[in-house]
Structure formats: structure tokens, C-alpha cells
Amino acid sequence: MKKLLTVLLLSLSAIITAQAQQKLLTQSEISFVSKQMGVPVEGKFTKFDAQLAFDPKKPETSKVNFTVDLTSANLGNADTEKELKKPGWFDSAKVPVATFTSSSVKAIGAGKYEFTGKLTIKGLTQNLTVPVSLTQKEGVTKAEGSFVLKRLDFKIGDGEWNDTSLVANEVTVKVKLNLSGIPSV
């Protein structure tokens, strides 16, 4: 009975810790930069969600699931945003979300972590490792990471846009999350 109570209390503690972690979405951002004919084109996703259970003292027990609404891509140009929704690009009518699910998290230095997992866009999945830096101030944890993806690996810009001299294959994605409820680093 004592063992059962201990297991229940530990499980409840882990659930409460995970539930207490909140995303401050109005202060968080996912942005991207691609190049069209050598000129940087910046955009961002305005709708996304992250489910996380993260303990910087025990990163190996952490889990992150990220969902990005591809229909929310904002480049400041309505025509370009309409084009991105088409099948040759995000095909967001058919596959409206991209996901990242972590399989491992490890510390790589003071306040620095690597999140490894699977990124799925348009039904295509690739392995991905994202380096993330954490800083904490006044109860808010800022997590910042970036990675480069190859758009053609996900058939983004397929067909006539396949020419990488027009639109570069590499897209830099930056993630900035402000979180509350994360234990101190």
C-alpha cells in the first residue's frame, strides 16, 4: 500500500508539473527566412501550439509536441500567402498542420539543450535535431532555437518552384517561446 501511494504521488507530481507549464503565446513566435532569387523573404506562423513537459534538471525525461497551423503563414503579402496554401507549396487544404514530436532531449551545456525528434510536413517525416537555449528571468523561461530545413525534402515548392535558383532549398526556422512554470535551470 505504501509503495502504491508513493507511485501515485510521484505520478501526480509529474502531471501537476506538466500542467503548470504554460506557453505565453502572445510573447512567442515561429518565424522563417527563405531566399527568393537571393533576396531574403521573412515570414511567420501566427497559430501554433506546444504541449510540453520539460525539466531542465532532468532533460532526458522531457517531451515536446509542437503543432503549427500552416494556413497561418504570414509574409505580409496576401497573394503570396494565398499561393503558399496551394498543393505545390504547403497544400494546407489537405494537410493543414506541421508537427514536431521529440524523441529525446539532452543537455549540451549550461542552459543549452538538443531536442531530437520527427518533423512532419505534408505527410513527409524527417529526423530533426534543434539546439535550444534557455534563459530565465522573473518566472518566465525564454526558449530560443533555430534550424535549417530543406523545403524540397517535404515537397514544399514542388513542380515549377523546384528550381533552387529561384527559391533556395534551405529555409531557416526560428522558434522563440516564452514559458511559465518551468523549474529553475
HELIX and SHEET records of a PDB file:
HELIX    1   1 LYS A    2  ALA A   20  1                                  19    
HELIX    2   2 LEU A   25  GLN A   27  5                                   3    
HELIX    3   3 PRO A   59  THR A   61  5                                   3    
HELIX    4   4 LEU A   70  SER A   72  5                                   3    
HELIX    5   5 ALA A   78  LEU A   84  1                                   7    
HELIX    6   6 ARG A  151  PHE A  154  5                                   4    
HELIX    7   7 GLY A  159  ASN A  162  5                                   4    
SHEET    1   A 5 GLN A  22  LYS A  23  0                                        
SHEET    2   A 5 GLU A 170  SER A 180 -1                                        
SHEET    3   A 5 GLU A  29  GLN A  36 -1                                        
SHEET    4   A 5 VAL A  39  PHE A  45 -1                                        
SHEET    5   A 5 ALA A  73  ASN A  74 -1                                        
SHEET    1   B 8 GLN A  22  LYS A  23  0                                        
SHEET    2   B 8 GLU A 170  SER A 180 -1                                        
SHEET    3   B 8 VAL A 140  LYS A 150 -1                                        
SHEET    4   B 8 LEU A 124  LYS A 137 -1                                        
SHEET    5   B 8 LYS A 112  ILE A 121 -1                                        
SHEET    6   B 8 VAL A  97  GLY A 109 -1                                        
SHEET    7   B 8 LYS A  63  ASP A  69 -1                                        
SHEET    8   B 8 PHE A  48  ALA A  53 -1                                        
END                                                                             
